[in-house]
Amino acid sequence: MGSPIVIMGVSGSGKSTVGAALAQRLRVPFGDADDFHPPANIAKMAAGHPLDDDDRYPWLETIGGWLADHHDGGVMSCSALKRKYRDQLRRHCPDVQFLHLTGTPEVIGRRQASRPGHFMPAALLNSQFETLEPLDSDEAGITIDVDQDIDAIVDAYVAATAPARGKQ
């Protein structure tokens, strides 16, 4: 099948929606990192406080375990905002690929505003952009702008990675 894929980006970039659509297209399992947060992390974010590295470490370990379990193919949505977080995931699954969903704060803010009831309040969006470290040139992955429909994003990813993935 291929290596697992992490759909990364700030809150509101469409990680879960794109991830589910890509997993369906590739016919592989999908995991949403939000489902792996312990209750204390969710409560902290819901109260308007960003997670720190101590909060994230065990969460990323769990996600890394999922990726290792799906080393032959799977899609996980996970913010993975810092290089060191992606490095932590790679320690579990060295061949993981990344799809960085990117967009302007205005586009992401509009998308985020359309998600009532999500535990990540819009007020934390700026802290997410401040924390974000885009993919480095030595990291396996691509970046796609989110200011287009879901099918176009999935098509662009599949087209860009088809030679490496064996023509899905």
Secondary structure as GFF3:
##gff-version 3
##sequence-region A 1 168
A	DSSP	beta_strand	5	8	.	.	.	ID=ss1
A	DSSP	alpha_helix	15	26	.	.	.	ID=ss2
A	DSSP	beta_strand	30	32	.	.	.	ID=ss3
A	DSSP	three_ten_helix	33	36	.	.	.	ID=ss4
A	DSSP	alpha_helix	39	46	.	.	.	ID=ss5
A	DSSP	alpha_helix	53	69	.	.	.	ID=ss6
A	DSSP	beta_strand	75	77	.	.	.	ID=ss7
A	DSSP	alpha_helix	83	92	.	.	.	ID=ss8
A	DSSP	beta_strand	97	102	.	.	.	ID=ss9
A	DSSP	alpha_helix	105	113	.	.	.	ID=ss10
A	DSSP	three_ten_helix	122	124	.	.	.	ID=ss11
A	DSSP	alpha_helix	125	131	.	.	.	ID=ss12
A	DSSP	beta_strand	141	145	.	.	.	ID=ss13
A	DSSP	alpha_helix	150	165	.	.	.	ID=ss14
###
